[in-house]
């Protein structure tokens, strides 16, 4: 979606247009869900987080000042809600990280192959062993491919901090995945 079209939809949604808000939801539902799932690693939690975020956006869209892109604002809301969900889950129990539906992961030429599923599971586990901020930066910058500046806006930290956490997070993941390369 072009920036002009996005801005037009946001303004119309701020004026009360349900059709404009629906268009924003339809455009950003999957990216928001994917981002939430990257954090919470659970389909039900990711759906709940995404739905809660769009309810928040609906209630607070009138206060959105159009100083940043709508997607940046939405991703910040999703990131914060996902991190809150992880904190809630951690308080409830200290469960091990698990992959819910490994058959939905896709990699390489043969997405359903056991090698790719095994590699995906190792990557997911390594990702979830990172400290929270490192995980957030790796997900947003490296996996979702967002620019460093956008990640710094979402996480409310400097671009240098983003680069540092990305470097440290990727270095730790390489270390955690060393046994996979050797095997």
C-alpha positions as CSV (number, residue, x, y, z in Angstrom):
1,X,0.0,0.0,0.0
2,X,1.4,3.4,-0.9
3,X,2.1,5.9,1.8
4,X,-0.5,8.3,0.4
5,X,-3.2,5.7,0.3
6,X,-2.3,4.6,3.9
7,X,-2.5,8.2,5.1
8,X,-5.8,8.7,3.3
9,X,-7.3,5.6,5.0
10,X,-6.0,6.6,8.4
11,X,-7.5,10.1,8.1
12,X,-10.8,8.5,7.0
13,X,-10.7,6.0,9.9
14,X,-10.0,8.9,12.3
15,X,-13.1,10.6,10.9
16,X,-15.1,7.4,11.8
17,X,-15.1,5.5,8.5
18,X,-15.5,1.8,9.3
19,X,-14.7,0.9,5.7
20,X,-11.3,2.7,5.9
21,X,-10.5,1.0,9.2
22,X,-11.5,-2.4,7.7
23,X,-9.1,-1.7,4.8
24,X,-6.3,-1.0,7.3
25,X,-7.0,-4.2,9.2
26,X,-7.1,-6.3,6.0
27,X,-3.8,-4.8,4.9
28,X,-2.0,-5.2,8.2
29,X,-3.6,-8.3,9.8
30,X,-1.2,-10.8,8.5
31,X,2.0,-8.8,9.1
32,X,0.7,-8.0,12.7
33,X,-0.1,-11.7,13.3
34,X,3.3,-12.8,11.9
35,X,5.1,-10.3,14.2
36,X,3.1,-11.4,17.2
37,X,3.8,-15.1,16.5
38,X,7.5,-14.3,16.1
39,X,7.4,-13.3,19.8
40,X,4.9,-15.6,21.4
41,X,5.4,-18.7,19.3
42,X,1.8,-19.8,19.8
43,X,-1.0,-19.5,17.3
44,X,-3.7,-18.8,19.8
45,X,-1.7,-16.2,21.7
46,X,-0.6,-14.6,18.4
47,X,-4.3,-14.3,17.3
48,X,-5.3,-12.9,20.7
49,X,-2.5,-10.3,20.7
50,X,-3.3,-9.3,17.1
51,X,-7.0,-9.0,17.9
52,X,-6.3,-7.0,21.0
53,X,-4.0,-4.7,19.1
54,X,-6.5,-3.9,16.5
55,X,-9.1,-3.1,19.2
56,X,-6.6,-0.7,20.7
57,X,-5.9,0.8,17.3
58,X,-9.6,1.3,16.8
59,X,-10.0,3.1,20.1
60,X,-6.9,5.2,19.8
61,X,-6.7,5.9,16.1
62,X,-8.0,9.4,16.6
63,X,-4.9,10.2,18.7
64,X,-2.5,8.9,16.0
65,X,-0.7,12.1,14.9
66,X,0.5,10.9,11.4
67,X,4.1,11.8,12.4
68,X,5.2,8.2,11.7
69,X,3.9,5.6,9.3
70,X,0.8,3.8,10.5
71,X,2.7,0.5,10.2
72,X,5.4,1.7,12.6
73,X,2.8,2.7,15.1
74,X,0.9,-0.6,14.7
75,X,4.2,-2.7,15.0
76,X,5.1,-0.8,18.2
77,X,1.7,-1.7,19.6
78,X,2.0,-5.4,18.5
79,X,5.6,-5.6,19.9
80,X,4.6,-4.2,23.3
81,X,1.5,-6.4,23.5
82,X,3.6,-9.5,22.5
83,X,6.2,-8.7,25.1
84,X,3.5,-8.2,27.7
85,X,2.0,-11.6,26.8
86,X,5.5,-13.2,27.2
87,X,5.8,-11.6,30.7
88,X,2.3,-12.9,31.7
89,X,3.2,-16.4,30.4
90,X,6.5,-16.3,32.3
91,X,4.8,-15.4,35.5
92,X,2.3,-18.3,35.1
93,X,4.9,-20.9,34.5
94,X,8.5,-21.6,33.3
95,X,7.5,-23.7,30.4
96,X,10.0,-24.8,27.8
97,X,9.8,-23.2,24.3
98,X,7.9,-25.4,21.9
99,X,6.9,-25.3,18.3
100,X,3.1,-25.6,18.0
101,X,2.6,-26.5,14.3
102,X,6.0,-27.4,12.8
103,X,4.3,-28.4,9.5
104,X,3.4,-24.8,8.9
105,X,7.0,-23.7,8.8
106,X,8.5,-23.3,5.3
107,X,12.1,-23.2,4.2
108,X,14.0,-24.1,1.2
109,X,12.8,-26.2,-1.8
110,X,11.0,-28.8,0.2
111,X,9.2,-27.1,3.0
112,X,7.8,-30.2,4.5
113,X,11.1,-32.1,4.7
114,X,12.2,-33.3,8.1
115,X,15.6,-31.5,7.7
116,X,13.9,-28.1,7.2
117,X,11.5,-28.7,10.0
118,X,14.3,-29.7,12.3
119,X,16.3,-26.7,11.3
120,X,13.3,-24.4,11.8
121,X,12.7,-25.8,15.3
122,X,16.4,-25.3,16.2
123,X,16.2,-21.7,14.9
124,X,13.0,-21.0,16.9
125,X,14.5,-22.4,20.0
126,X,17.6,-20.4,19.7
127,X,15.6,-17.3,19.0
128,X,13.6,-17.8,22.1
129,X,16.7,-18.3,24.2
130,X,17.8,-14.7,23.4
131,X,17.1,-12.0,26.0
132,X,13.9,-10.1,25.2
133,X,15.4,-7.0,23.6
134,X,17.8,-9.0,21.5
135,X,15.0,-11.2,20.3
136,X,12.8,-8.2,19.5
137,X,15.6,-6.6,17.4
138,X,16.5,-9.9,15.6
139,X,12.8,-10.5,14.8
140,X,12.1,-6.9,13.6
141,X,15.3,-6.2,11.8
142,X,16.6,-9.5,10.6
143,X,13.5,-11.7,10.2
144,X,10.9,-9.0,9.3
145,X,13.5,-6.9,7.4
146,X,12.5,-3.6,8.9
147,X,15.0,-0.7,8.6
148,X,17.1,0.0,11.6
149,X,15.5,3.4,12.0
150,X,12.0,1.8,12.1
151,X,13.1,-0.8,14.6
152,X,14.5,2.0,16.8
153,X,11.2,3.9,16.6
154,X,9.2,0.7,17.5
155,X,11.4,-0.2,20.4
156,X,11.9,3.5,21.5
157,X,15.7,3.2,21.5
158,X,18.6,4.6,19.5
159,X,19.7,3.1,16.2
160,X,23.0,2.3,17.8
161,X,21.3,0.3,20.4
162,X,19.4,-1.6,17.7
163,X,22.6,-2.4,15.9
164,X,24.3,-3.5,19.1
165,X,21.5,-5.8,20.1
166,X,21.2,-7.2,16.6
167,X,24.9,-8.0,16.5
168,X,24.8,-9.6,20.0
169,X,21.6,-11.5,19.2
170,X,22.9,-12.9,15.9
171,X,26.2,-13.8,17.5
172,X,24.5,-15.7,20.3
173,X,22.2,-17.5,17.8
174,X,25.2,-18.6,15.8
175,X,26.7,-20.0,19.0
176,X,23.5,-21.7,20.0
177,X,23.1,-23.2,16.5
178,X,26.8,-24.3,16.2
179,X,25.8,-27.9,17.0
180,X,23.3,-28.0,14.2
181,X,26.0,-27.0,11.7
182,X,28.4,-29.6,13.0
183,X,25.7,-32.3,12.9
